[in-house]
């Protein structure tokens, strides 16, 4: 969890926000996936959110569902994913790594065993996407026991009482969802809906830094999210779609997503630069 603390402290000193890309581990195959992750980091990613492929990813739209299907078809398992994470952690020891997983993957071989394995691989946080607040106790306890940050989701229609509970239980960062539905960048996030209520209430309740996800696909959305008070953004489908567009050519995939990530990361500093200029 210290890597998140260090990251947000450094970004605050630089008056910048965090750009956190999401990709599916093992997509389109383990070797290519590792090259893609390296490209994300080298292009400016501040942290990583990585998915473990699962056959029924209910929170994900068709783009990320297809990525999970490709990874599973390539024979990717939880063990394969952890091996890749170990490599990345060894090469980039300072970058925080978060997992987005589904409860079946956590419970299949025992909750304690899962959190011990991901800790040993070098994971910093785990978000169990289909686990409601009322059912998080077992995972929450094991996460903290193994020094893993349990990340919770706050949605734009979450009640004030529930937001306070999420703020108290989440660690590392808070995943803020700004629209209804599944992941994907086909419709823009409803950023204005959360400006007056969610981010301020989470901050007042002492929640860890808020990262906005679901639908973030262009630099202007990054700037808007940061200017509303978010500490960063998470971007998945827009990146995974670029992987899908160049399947069979890992070099082209890396070149394409590198260009995209650089533009998105630049927006996290441009927004703050605009903000500073306007305040003078």
Helices and strands as residue ranges (DSSP letters): H 2-13, E 18-24, H 30-42, E 47-51, H 62-73, H 78-91, E 96-101, H 103-107, H 111-121, E 125-128, G 133-135, H 137-145, E 149-150, E 153-155, H 160-169, E 174-177, H 191-195, H 198-204, E 210-213, H 219-227, E 232-235, H 237-245, H 250-279
